Amino acid sequence: MTVEGFLSLKWEDDGLPLIAPPWNSPVLADPSFLFPHETPTGCWTLFAHSVWGIRRYESDDGYVWLDQGLAVRNAMRPFCRPVAGGFMLFYEAYRPFAVPLQILPRPPRWKSRLEYRASPDLHEWSAPETVVTPDLPWMKDEKLGESVSNPCLVEVDGSWRLYFSASLAWIDDCGFCEPRHIGVAEAPSFSGPFTPRPEPLIGPSLDPADDAQPGVLGAGAIKVIPLEDGYIGLQNKIYRDPAGRSRSALFLLRSDDGMAWFPARKEPLLAPSTGWRASHIYACDCRRAPDGTWLLYYNARDGWYKSSGRERIGWMVGRE
């Protein structure tokens, strides 16, 4: 499929949440999924994180999901794909209890890294290996902490690019941070070693003339889709609406080389509305099924301040 072909997809959205958070967490976020033909059991498989770590879900139809429990503790924002001989799982790793402690009025400074684990069967996982640490100046904030997050791995001409978010932006009306920049690291193998580019690819713009959406607070995350003649990026940009409230919506970007990114259209693909997605639309995973349809799983939030909002997972279906 070409970039223009993707941009012309017709998206079906029933507006309903598919997966609620577990009883001991107010959020379930940042889904990454596998098709039935990719898994050993022949079931759909989805990874997403609660406040305690990454959970695994299974489904017979991609719509009704059953919780299979924690897969990785002290981890969030998973990205899972099949590779030769098994599966790879990239994620943001953090110190124990770091997410629950964010509920405090003055949470401790954040510190995270990107890790990788391998599995032959999606049940047993190898020991973690660190692939990216927040060593460069644009990955750090003096007050908020050091962060690398939201991994997305793409193969390009026999080598690999790991797109990721870095650094932090404080969101006043939510009482927590969101990613400030988006960067990329490159490697000869899907397991590394990864070398980050010295500067970010995407950052918040303070000049409305430079951005389709003024008042941008943070770059959020990106999922990159290689196509026949270029790349599509699905970015959940963090911004202020005309009333001054923070928002996040899924925007479409396009690129010829996967490095220089431009808005593909001004309006978002999916924006906050009402109910379970009243305040923010967050990170997604989007893949083409064997029958040619495109499936996009995402998480949304129903309120602003950290003690009141809940996050659930929903989906959209794209057809030519």
Residue, then its C-alpha position, 0 to 999 in steps of 0.5 A: m500500500t502507498v502513503e496516499g492509499f493509507l490516507s484514503l482508508k475509511w475508518e469504522d469506529d463504534g466508539l466503545p471500549l474493548i478492555a477495561p483496566p484490572w481491579n487494582s489499576p485505574v489505567l490500561a494503556d498503550p496496546s501492542f497486538l499480534f494476529p492469530h496466524e502469528t501466535p503459537t496458540g492461534c489466538w489474538t494476543l495483546f500487551a498493555h500496561s497497568v500501574w503494576g506492569i505489562r499484562r497479556y490478553e488473548s482473544d478469539d476474535g480481536y474484540v472480546w479479550l481475556d486477561q492472562g495476567l502480568a507478563v513483565r513487572n515494573a514495565m510499561r508501553p510495550f511493543c511486541r512483534p514476531v521475529a525468527g525463532g520467537f517474539m520480541l518485546f520492547y518496553e519502558a522499564y522503571r524502578p519498583f513502585a515508580v508508577p503508583l508513587q506518581i499519585l503523590p502530590r510531589p512524586p519522585r523524579w522519573k528515571s527509565r530505560l528501554e529494555y528488550r526480552a525474547s520469548p519462544d512462546l509469549h509465556e516464558w521471557s528471557a532476562p531483560e537487556t537494556v537497549v537505550t538509556p536517557d544519556l543525551p541532554w534532550m532526553k532529560d529534564e532537570k526537575l522532572g527526570e530522565s526518560v526514554s519510552n514508547p518503543c516502536l521497531v521498524e526494519v529498513d533495508g536490512s537494518w533496524r530503527l527503534y523510534f521512541s519518546a524521550s524526556l518529560a513535559w509536565i501537564d498541569d491539569c493532569g498532575f503527571c508528565e507526558p513525553r516531550h520529544i520523539g527520537v530514533a536509534e539505529a542498529p544492525s540487528f533487532s536486538g541491537p546494539f542501538t545508537p540514538r541519533p544525537e538530536p530528536l526527530i520531533g518535539p513540541s512547537l511553540d510557534p503556531a505557524d510551525d504546527a498544525q495544532p497550536g499550543v503543543l505541550g509534548a510530542g507524545a508517542i509515534k507508531v511508524i508504518p513502512l509503506e511502498d513509497g514512504y512512511i506513515g506516523l501515528q502520533n498522539k500529540i499532547y496539546r492545549d485546546p482553545a479553553g486551555r485544557s490539555r488534550s491528546a489526539l491521534f494525528l497522521l504524519r507522513s515521511d519519505d525517509g522515516m526521518a523528516w516528518f510532516p503533517a499528512r492532514k490538519e485534522p486528527l484521525l481520532a480526537p477526544s469526544t465524550g464518555w470513556r474518551a472524553s479527555h485524551i486519546y493516547a498511544c496506538d498500534c496499527r497493523r494490516a490484517p491478512d484480509g487487507t483491513w487495518l486494525l488500530y488499537y488505542n487507549a483513551r482517558d475519561g478525565w484529567y487529574k490523575s486521581s480521577g481519570r481512567e484509561r481503557i482500550g478501544w479499536m478502529v477498523g480501516r478499509e480501502 
